[in-house]
Amino acid sequence: MSQNRDIAEKFYTSITNGEIQVIEDLLIDDFELIVPMENGILSGHYKGKKRFMEDILPLVFSCVNPEDIVFCKNFKIINSFNNIIISMAQNDGIALSGKSYNQIYLHIMTIEDRKIIRLIESFDSALANDSLWGDSKKLIPDKLFSLKNFS
């Protein structure tokens, strides 16, 4: 289990430091990002490391100046069991809108064979809509989120 904690810590540290290659190396090719909301700029079930690296990260990073914000500056692993890590992280900084974007995330991360296979991410969508997204277009998910479809 401590290996999984190390992977999670490396993930957060690489986000904080903007180490895109490290983030990519930590994800399995079939990586899944699940944002359990029905309607939002970023909501639903997104499949694949390529999708995460080429669509999701660029969308988020296009809404900030990296000199004005640190993503996941603070993080805490709340619990770990088997191959699951439950953690929280918080940004520190300003979005391109000029508004504070000290977003708090709740993450449930699944790790197998030293790779992150799934990340469930919850966050304050009202804060994201007000401070971050601006005129961003909705990133169409591979599948809409529904507990009925969740496995």
C-alpha positions in Angstrom: 0.0 0.0 0.0 2.9 2.4 0.6 3.8 2.0 -3.0 0.3 3.3 -4.0 0.7 6.2 -1.6 4.1 7.0 -3.3 2.4 7.0 -6.7 -0.3 9.3 -5.5 2.2 11.7 -3.9 4.3 11.6 -7.1 1.1 12.4 -9.1 0.3 15.5 -7.0 3.9 16.7 -6.9 4.1 16.4 -10.7 1.0 18.5 -11.1 2.3 21.1 -8.7 5.6 21.3 -10.6 4.0 21.2 -14.0 5.9 18.0 -14.9 3.6 16.9 -17.8 5.8 13.9 -18.8 5.8 12.5 -15.2 2.0 12.8 -15.1 1.7 11.0 -18.5 4.1 8.2 -17.3 2.0 7.6 -14.2 -1.2 6.9 -16.2 -2.2 3.6 -17.8 -3.1 3.9 -21.5 -6.8 3.0 -20.6 -6.9 5.7 -17.9 -10.3 6.9 -16.9 -11.3 10.3 -15.5 -14.7 10.4 -14.0 -16.2 13.8 -13.0 -19.5 12.8 -11.3 -21.7 15.6 -12.5 -24.3 15.6 -15.2 -23.8 19.0 -16.6 -20.7 21.1 -16.6 -17.7 22.2 -18.8 -15.9 19.1 -17.5 -18.4 16.4 -16.5 -18.9 12.8 -17.2 -16.7 9.8 -18.0 -13.5 10.5 -20.1 -11.6 7.5 -21.4 -7.9 7.1 -22.3 -4.6 8.6 -21.3 -4.4 10.3 -24.7 -7.8 12.0 -24.2 -6.6 13.2 -20.7 -3.3 14.5 -22.0 -4.6 16.1 -25.3 -8.0 17.4 -24.3 -8.5 17.7 -20.6 -5.2 19.1 -19.4 -5.0 21.6 -22.2 -8.6 22.8 -21.5 -7.8 23.4 -17.8 -4.4 25.0 -18.5 -5.8 27.3 -21.2 -7.8 29.0 -18.4 -4.8 30.0 -16.3 -1.4 31.6 -16.5 1.0 29.1 -14.9 2.8 32.0 -13.2 -0.3 33.0 -11.3 -1.5 29.6 -10.0 -0.2 26.4 -8.5 -2.4 23.4 -9.1 -2.6 20.9 -6.2 -0.2 23.1 -4.1 -1.5 21.4 -1.0 -2.7 17.8 -0.9 -3.4 15.2 1.8 -4.0 11.5 1.5 -6.9 10.8 3.7 -7.0 7.1 3.4 -5.6 4.2 1.4 -6.8 0.6 1.2 -6.0 -2.2 -1.3 -5.5 -0.3 -4.5 -7.6 2.8 -3.6 -6.3 6.2 -2.5 -8.7 8.8 -1.1 -7.2 12.3 -1.1 -7.9 16.0 -1.2 -6.0 18.7 -3.0 -6.2 22.5 -3.2 -5.0 25.0 -5.8 -3.4 28.4 -4.9 -3.8 31.2 -7.3 -5.7 33.3 -9.8 -7.4 32.2 -13.1 -7.2 34.2 -16.3 -10.5 35.7 -15.3 -8.6 37.6 -12.6 -10.6 35.7 -9.9 -9.2 33.5 -7.2 -9.2 29.8 -8.1 -8.3 28.1 -4.8 -10.3 25.0 -5.9 -10.6 22.1 -3.5 -10.7 18.6 -5.1 -11.8 15.3 -3.6 -10.1 12.4 -5.4 -10.6 8.7 -5.4 -7.7 7.2 -7.2 -7.3 3.5 -8.3 -3.8 2.2 -8.8 -2.7 -1.1 -10.3 0.9 -2.2 -11.2 2.3 1.3 -10.2 0.0 3.1 -12.7 -3.1 5.2 -12.1 -6.0 3.5 -13.9 -8.9 5.7 -12.7 -9.4 9.1 -11.1 -12.8 10.2 -9.8 -12.6 13.9 -9.3 -15.2 16.1 -7.5 -14.9 19.8 -7.1 -16.9 23.0 -6.6 -18.5 23.4 -10.0 -19.9 26.9 -9.1 -16.4 28.1 -8.4 -15.0 26.6 -11.6 -17.9 28.2 -13.6 -17.4 31.6 -12.0 -13.6 31.8 -11.9 -12.1 29.3 -14.3 -14.1 28.3 -17.4 -15.1 31.7 -18.8 -16.1 31.1 -22.4 -14.8 27.5 -22.6 -17.0 25.1 -24.5 -18.2 21.9 -22.8 -15.7 19.0 -23.3 -18.0 16.3 -24.5 -17.4 13.2 -22.4 -17.1 9.7 -23.8 -20.0 8.7 -21.6 -22.4 10.8 -19.5 -22.0 10.2 -15.8 -24.7 8.1 -14.1 -24.5 5.8 -11.1 -26.5 3.3 -13.2 -23.6 3.1 -15.6 -20.9 3.1 -12.9 -18.9 0.0 -12.3 
